[in-house]
Amino acid sequence: MKKFLFDCGTRDSIASGGLLVIRVGFGLMMLIGHGWPKVAAFDEKKDGWTVPELPLLSLMSPPVSMVMTIAAEVGCAALLVLGLMTRPAAFIFCFAMLIAAFQVHADASFFMGAGPSKEPALLYAIPCLALIISGAGKFSADALIYKEKKKRFFAD
């Protein structure tokens, strides 16, 4: 279970530096630009929030749906910035972005133009897919928590 939650993937320094830039960059953009404004506007937006039309998720009330969105956009984004439980956080975050793209903005155009579009949500989902595949890298809290045992070629 520890490996599932905290495996950092690559420990190569150059690749890990790139993953650090990706994690911190898009994590802070989501956290500051989208998550905190939703927290601040919770009371006024909670009753009109979109509920996903998926099995089990469609049973949520609009305020619960908004809390789940905030959990993804604030909680998971913060975990990604820290590199803590990166793969599960990236999965949840990516799921929220796919809901935003294909349910909240279902009638919107695919690419940005004059009105709303699916493109911003999908642009947040793409780095999440990369982090699900690669892990957080060497410069993360995951790397501090889960220390891989070195493989030996010769037994003692």
PAZA-722078 format. One line per 5 residues: their letters; for each residue x, y, z of N, C-alpha, C, O. Coordinates in pm, whole numbers, plus 50000, padded with zeros to 5 digits. Layout:
% PAZA-722078
A	X:Y:Z:X:Y:Z:X:Y:Z:X:Y:Z ~ ...
END
This chain:
% PAZA-722078
MKKFL	50083:49881:50000:50000:50000:50000:50087:50125:50000:50056:50224:49934 ~ 50197:50119:50076:50288:50234:50083:50346:50265:49946:50358:50381:49908 ~ 50381:50161:49871:50436:50181:49737:50330:50243:49646:50361:50334:49568 ~ 50205:50197:49656:50097:50252:49574:50077:50401:49601:50060:50478:49506 ~ 50078:50441:49726:50053:50580:49761:50172:50671:49741:50155:50787:49702
FDCGT	50294:50623:49768:50408:50713:49776:50523:50684:49679:50627:50748:49690 ~ 50508:50591:49585:50617:50565:49491:50638:50689:49405:50544:50737:49341 ~ 50761:50742:49403:50788:50867:49332:50825:50844:49185:50844:50941:49111 ~ 50835:50719:49143:50872:50694:49004:51021:50714:48984:51103:50660:49057 ~ 51055:50792:48885:51195:50814:48851:51271:50888:48960:51214:50972:49030
RDSIA	51398:50857:48973:51485:50931:49064:51597:51000:48986:51694:51047:49045 ~ 51582:51006:48856:51676:51079:48772:51662:51229:48801:51550:51281:48802 ~ 51774:51298:48823:51769:51438:48866:51710:51531:48760:51632:51620:48793 ~ 51747:51513:48634:51697:51603:48530:51548:51582:48508:51472:51679:48501 ~ 51505:51456:48496:51362:51428:48480:51284:51476:48602:51174:51530:48588
SGGLL	51339:51455:48721:51272:51498:48844:51259:51650:48851:51160:51702:48903 ~ 51359:51721:48799:51350:51868:48793:51236:51912:48704:51162:52005:48737 ~ 51220:51847:48590:51108:51878:48501:50974:51847:48564:50880:51925:48551 ~ 50965:51735:48633:50840:51700:48702:50809:51798:48813:50692:51828:48838 ~ 50912:51847:48882:50892:51949:48986:50832:52076:48927:50738:52132:48983
VIRVG	50885:52121:48815:50832:52241:48748:50686:52221:48709:50604:52309:48729 ~ 50655:52105:48653:50517:52076:48612:50425:52074:48734:50319:52138:48734 ~ 50464:52000:48839:50380:51988:48958:50352:52122:49024:50238:52157:49052 ~ 50459:52197:49048:50445:52324:49118:50373:52426:49029:50288:52501:49077 ~ 50407:52428:48902:50347:52527:48811:50197:52512:48798:50122:52604:48829
FGLMM	50152:52395:48751:50009:52385:48729:49933:52363:48860:49815:52397:48868 ~ 49998:52308:48963:49932:52293:49093:49899:52428:49156:49788:52448:49205 ~ 49996:52519:49155:49971:52653:49211:49872:52733:49126:49791:52809:49179 ~ 49879:52716:48994:49783:52787:48908:49640:52743:48940:49550:52827:48948 ~ 49620:52614:48959:49486:52564:48992:49446:52609:49133:49335:52656:49154
LIGHG	49536:52594:49226:49507:52627:49365:49471:52775:49382:49369:52808:49443 ~ 49553:52861:49328:49532:53006:49345:49426:53061:49250:49345:53145:49290 ~ 49427:53015:49127:49338:53072:49027:49198:53016:49024:49104:53084:48981 ~ 49181:52891:49069:49048:52828:49059:48996:52777:49193:48877:52792:49222 ~ 49082:52717:49274:49038:52659:49401:48998:52760:49505:48887:52755:49559
WPKVA	49090:52854:49536:49059:52955:49639:48938:53041:49603:48858:53071:49691 ~ 48921:53084:49477:48800:53160:49445:48671:53080:49471:48570:53139:49508 ~ 48675:52949:49452:48556:52868:49482:48531:52861:49632:48416:52864:49677 ~ 48638:52852:49710:48623:52853:49856:48560:52985:49900:48469:52987:49983 ~ 48609:53096:49844:48559:53229:49881:48413:53249:49840:48339:53320:49908
AFDEK	48372:53188:49728:48236:53208:49677:48144:53090:49710:48039:53075:49648 ~ 48182:53008:49806:48105:52887:49835:47958:52918:49868:47869:52856:49811 ~ 47933:53011:49959:47796:53039:50002:47705:53086:49889:47587:53051:49886 ~ 47759:53163:49798:47674:53213:49689:47659:53116:49573:47562:53126:49498 ~ 47753:53022:49554:47747:52931:49439:47703:52789:49472:47674:52712:49380
KDGWT	47699:52752:49599:47678:52612:49637:47546:52552:49588:47543:52435:49551 ~ 47438:52628:49587:47308:52572:49551:47288:52555:49401:47201:52479:49359 ~ 47367:52624:49320:47354:52612:49175:47467:52534:49111:47480:52534:48989 ~ 47548:52466:49192:47664:52394:49140:47621:52272:49061:47522:52206:49094 ~ 47696:52241:48956:47665:52127:48870:47694:51995:48943:47797:51980:49009
VPELP	47602:51901:48929:47620:51766:48982:47650:51674:48864:47574:51673:48767 ~ 47759:51596:48870:47792:51507:48758:47682:51405:48731:47618:51356:48824 ~ 47660:51375:48606:47558:51279:48566:47621:51141:48547:47611:51082:48439 ~ 47685:51092:48650:47747:50960:48648:47686:50877:48760:47640:50932:48860 ~ 47684:50743:48745:47627:50660:48852:47694:50692:48986:47815:50714:48993
LLSLM	47616:50694:49088:47652:50727:49226:47683:50876:49245:47637:50935:49342 ~ 47759:50936:49156:47790:51080:49170:47665:51165:49149:47655:51275:49203 ~ 47571:51115:49070:47448:51191:49045:47360:51199:49169:47264:51276:49171 ~ 47391:51121:49272:47314:51124:49397:47356:51237:49490:47288:51264:49589 ~ 47467:51304:49458:47514:51415:49542:47424:51536:49527:47360:51556:49423
SPPVS	47420:51617:49630:47351:51745:49621:47450:51846:49562:47570:51821:49562 ~ 47401:51960:49510:47494:52060:49457:47599:52108:49557:47715:52123:49518 ~ 47565:52133:49686:47672:52173:49779:47779:52065:49798:47898:52097:49808 ~ 47739:51939:49804:47836:51830:49819:47923:51821:49694:48044:51798:49704 ~ 47863:51839:49578:47939:51838:49453:48042:51951:49452:48155:51932:49406
MVMTI	48004:52067:49503:48099:52178:49508:48212:52150:49607:48327:52185:49581 ~ 48180:52088:49721:48283:52051:49817:48381:51953:49754:48502:51965:49775 ~ 48331:51857:49678:48418:51761:49611:48507:51831:49507:48624:51796:49491 ~ 48451:51928:49436:48529:52004:49339:48639:52083:49410:48753:52086:49365 ~ 48604:52146:49521:48703:52221:49599:48811:52127:49654:48929:52162:49656
AAEVG	48770:52008:49697:48869:51910:49747:48970:51876:49637:49089:51862:49664 ~ 48921:51862:49514:49012:51831:49403:49099:51951:49367:49220:51937:49349 ~ 49038:52069:49359:49110:52187:49312:49199:52251:49418:49295:52320:49384 ~ 49169:52230:49544:49253:52284:49651:49336:52172:49712:49459:52180:49716 ~ 49270:52068:49760:49339:51960:49829:49435:51884:49739:49553:51870:49772
CAALL	49386:51835:49627:49472:51757:49536:49578:51845:49473:49691:51801:49454 ~ 49544:51970:49441:49645:52060:49385:49757:52085:49486:49875:52090:49449 ~ 49721:52101:49613:49824:52120:49717:49911:51995:49732:50033:52006:49748 ~ 49849:51877:49726:49926:51753:49733:50022:51741:49614:50134:51693:49630 ~ 49977:51784:49496:50063:51779:49378:50181:51876:49391:50293:51842:49352
VLGLM	50157:51994:49445:50265:52090:49465:50370:52032:49559:50490:52047:49536 ~ 50326:51965:49664:50418:51904:49760:50480:51774:49708:50585:51731:49756 ~ 50415:51714:49611:50461:51584:49564:50427:51474:49663:50504:51379:49679 ~ 50313:51487:49729:50270:51392:49832:50150:51314:49779:50051:51373:49735 ~ 50159:51181:49783:50054:51095:49726:50020:51141:49584:49903:51156:49549
TRPAA	50123:51162:49505:50110:51226:49375:50019:51150:49279:49930:51210:49219 ~ 50040:51022:49264:49959:50948:49166:49811:50946:49203:49728:50974:49116 ~ 49771:50914:49328:49629:50921:49361:49572:51063:49350:49460:51081:49302 ~ 49649:51164:49392:49601:51302:49383:49584:51343:49236:49487:51410:49201 ~ 49678:51304:49152:49669:51338:49010:49549:51268:48946:49484:51326:48858
FIFCF	49520:51146:48988:49404:51073:48934:49274:51145:48970:49189:51166:48884 ~ 49259:51183:49096:49137:51253:49140:49125:51388:49071:49017:51426:49026 ~ 49236:51460:49062:49238:51591:48997:49202:51577:48849:49123:51656:48797 ~ 49258:51477:48782:49230:51454:48641:49082:51420:48621:49019:51467:48526 ~ 49028:51338:48710:48886:51303:48703:48799:51427:48714:48702:51442:48640
AMLIA	48834:51517:48806:48758:51642:48822:48766:51727:48696:48668:51790:48656 ~ 48883:51730:48632:48899:51810:48510:48820:51749:48393:48769:51822:48309 ~ 48811:51618:48388:48732:51554:48282:48583:51579:48304:48508:51597:48208 ~ 48540:51580:48430:48401:51617:48461:48376:51762:48417:48273:51792:48357 ~ 48470:51850:48448:48456:51991:48408:48448:52004:48257:48366:52079:48206
AFQVH	48532:51932:48185:48535:51944:48039:48411:51886:47974:48350:51951:47888 ~ 48372:51766:48014:48269:51695:47939:48130:51696:48003:48035:51647:47941 ~ 48116:51751:48124:47984:51764:48184:47949:51911:48208:47844:51958:48164 ~ 48036:51981:48278:48007:52122:48308:48008:52204:48179:47920:52288:48158 ~ 48106:52179:48094:48117:52252:47968:48079:52164:47849:48141:52172:47742
ADASF	47978:52080:47868:47938:51985:47764:47899:52054:47633:47930:52005:47525 ~ 47831:52167:47643:47785:52237:47523:47886:52337:47470:47863:52398:47365 ~ 47996:52356:47538:48097:52454:47498:48181:52399:47382:48185:52279:47358 ~ 48246:52491:47313:48334:52449:47204:48456:52378:47262:48487:52391:47381 ~ 48524:52303:47177:48640:52228:47223:48758:52320:47252:48828:52303:47351
FMGAG	48780:52418:47164:48894:52508:47178:48848:52647:47218:48733:52684:47194 ~ 48938:52724:47280:48905:52858:47327:48873:52950:47211:48938:52947:47106 ~ 48774:53030:47233:48732:53129:47135:48666:53242:47211:48725:53297:47304 ~ 48546:53276:47172:48475:53386:47235:48415:53347:47370:48411:53429:47462 ~ 48367:53223:47383:48298:53184:47506:48372:53075:47581:48491:53052:47559
PSKEP	48299:53007:47669:48361:52897:47745:48401:52781:47653:48345:52763:47545 ~ 48499:52704:47699:48546:52591:47619:48594:52479:47709:48611:52498:47830 ~ 48615:52363:47650:48668:52247:47721:48820:52255:47736:48877:52186:47822 ~ 48886:52337:47656:49031:52339:47648:49102:52363:47782:49195:52289:47811 ~ 49065:52462:47864:49138:52482:47990:49136:52360:48081:49238:52324:48139
ALLYA	49020:52297:48095:49012:52178:48181:49099:52066:48126:49165:51995:48202 ~ 49099:52049:47995:49182:51944:47936:49331:51977:47947:49413:51887:47960 ~ 49365:52104:47943:49505:52143:47960:49553:52119:48103:49673:52100:48125 ~ 49463:52119:48200:49499:52080:48336:49505:51927:48349:49583:51875:48429 ~ 49425:51856:48272:49422:51709:48280:49548:51646:48222:49592:51541:48270
IPCLA	49605:51705:48120:49721:51645:48052:49842:51628:48146:49899:51519:48149 ~ 49884:51731:48221:49995:51707:48314:49961:51604:48422:50050:51534:48471 ~ 49834:51594:48458:49794:51492:48555:49818:51353:48499:49866:51265:48570 ~ 49786:51334:48373:49812:51203:48311:49960:51172:48311:50000:51059:48337 ~ 50042:51273:48284:50188:51253:48286:50235:51215:48426:50323:51130:48441
LIISG	50178:51277:48530:50218:51246:48668:50167:51109:48713:50232:51042:48792 ~ 50051:51069:48663:50001:50935:48694:50098:50831:48639:50126:50730:48704 ~ 50147:50854:48519:50239:50760:48455:50378:50765:48518:50436:50661:48547 ~ 50431:50885:48540:50571:50900:48580:50594:50904:48731:50701:50864:48777 ~ 50498:50950:48808:50519:50975:48950:50573:51115:48970:50589:51190:48874
AGKFS	50602:51152:49095:50641:51289:49129:50788:51318:49105:50826:51434:49089 ~ 50871:51216:49103:51014:51237:49086:51087:51247:49218:51028:51240:49326 ~ 51216:51263:49206:51310:51264:49320:51287:51381:49416:51308:51367:49536 ~ 51243:51496:49363:51226:51617:49445:51081:51628:49491:51009:51719:49451 ~ 51040:51534:49576:50901:51530:49622:50895:51470:49761:50990:51406:49808
ADALI	50783:51492:49827:50762:51430:49958:50750:51279:49943:50790:51205:50033 ~ 50696:51232:49832:50687:51088:49808:50824:51022:49814:50839:50914:49870 ~ 50924:51087:49755:51060:51030:49754:51119:51023:49895:51201:50936:49923 ~ 51078:51114:49982:51126:51110:50120:51058:51000:50201:51119:50941:50291 ~ 50933:50973:50169:50856:50874:50245:50886:50732:50200:50908:50643:50283
YKEKK	50888:50710:50069:50908:50574:50018:51048:50563:49960:51076:50611:49850 ~ 51133:50501:50036:51272:50480:49992:51282:50341:49932:51262:50241:50001 ~ 51313:50335:49804:51329:50206:49737:51455:50138:49787:51556:50202:49815 ~ 51446:50010:49797:51565:49934:49832:51647:49915:49706:51594:49879:49600 ~ 51775:49938:49717:51864:49922:49601:51871:49775:49562:51882:49687:49647
KRFFA	51865:49752:49434:51877:49615:49383:52025:49581:49372:52104:49658:49317 ~ 52059:49467:49423:52198:49424:49418:52216:49317:49310:52128:49235:49286 ~ 52330:49322:49247:52361:49220:49147:52421:49096:49211:52412:48986:49156 ~ 52483:49114:49326:52549:49002:49394:52495:48992:49535:52482:49092:49605 ~ 52464:48870:49576:52415:48847:49712:52533:48847:49810:52647:48821:49772
D	52503:48876:49935:52608:48876:50037:52656:48738:50070:52744:48721:50154
END
